Amino acid sequence: MSCLNRRSPGLACHERALLIRKELVGETSRNEVGDAIVVGRAARQFDVQVERDGVSERFHQWVDIEVGVVLKLVSRDQNLVV
C-alpha cells in the first residue's frame, strides 16, 4: 500500500508524522512564543528549528493546549502551511 497522502502528495510516511506530532522530525530547538486561538481552540505557539539531510528549516507551530495535537504548522523558510 502506498504511503502518499493526497493533501501532501510529496511526503513520505515519516515526513507526514511531523504534521500531527508536537515534536518535529529532526528538531534541534523549540522556543515558546505565547498563547493564541487557532480554529477556535486554545493553542500555544512555538518557533521550531529542524535539520533534515543537512538542511535547516524554521517553523511556526501551534499546539492545542488541552490535547497536545498540532493545529497549525507554517514553514518560515518555504511556502508551506499545514
C-alpha positions in Angstrom: 0.0 0.0 0.0 1.3 3.4 -0.9 2.1 5.9 1.9 1.5 9.0 -0.1 -1.1 11.5 1.1 -3.4 13.3 -1.2 -3.2 16.5 0.9 0.6 16.4 1.0 1.4 14.3 -2.2 5.2 14.6 -2.0 5.6 13.5 1.7 6.7 10.0 2.8 5.2 8.3 5.8 7.8 9.5 8.3 7.6 13.1 7.0 3.8 13.1 7.4 4.2 12.2 11.1 5.6 15.6 11.7 2.2 17.1 10.7 0.4 15.9 13.8 3.0 15.2 16.4 4.3 18.1 18.6 7.9 17.0 18.2 9.1 17.6 14.6 11.4 15.1 12.8 15.0 16.5 13.1 14.0 19.1 15.7 17.1 20.9 17.1 15.4 23.7 19.1 12.0 24.9 20.3 11.1 28.2 21.8 7.7 29.1 23.2 6.2 32.3 21.7 2.9 32.6 23.6 -0.7 31.6 23.6 -3.2 32.0 20.7 -6.6 30.9 19.5 -6.5 28.6 16.4 -9.6 27.2 14.8 -11.5 28.1 18.0 -9.1 26.2 20.2 -6.6 27.5 22.9 -3.2 26.9 21.5 0.5 27.5 22.4 2.7 28.9 19.7 6.3 27.8 19.2 9.2 28.7 16.9 10.8 25.4 16.0 14.2 24.7 14.2 14.7 21.4 12.4 17.6 19.9 10.4 17.0 17.1 7.9 19.5 15.9 5.3 21.8 18.7 6.3 19.2 21.4 5.5 18.0 23.7 8.3 14.4 24.9 8.4 12.3 27.0 10.8 8.6 26.6 11.6 5.8 28.4 13.5 3.8 25.7 15.2 0.5 26.0 17.2 -0.3 23.1 19.6 -3.6 22.5 21.2 -3.1 23.2 24.9 -5.7 20.7 26.1 -4.9 17.6 23.9 -1.4 18.4 22.6 -2.2 18.0 18.9 -0.7 20.3 16.3 -3.4 22.7 15.0 -1.3 24.6 12.5 2.3 24.4 11.1 3.8 27.1 9.0 7.3 27.0 7.4 9.1 30.2 7.8 11.5 29.3 5.0 9.2 27.8 2.4 5.7 28.4 1.1 4.1 25.7 3.3 1.1 25.9 5.6 -0.4 22.7 7.1 
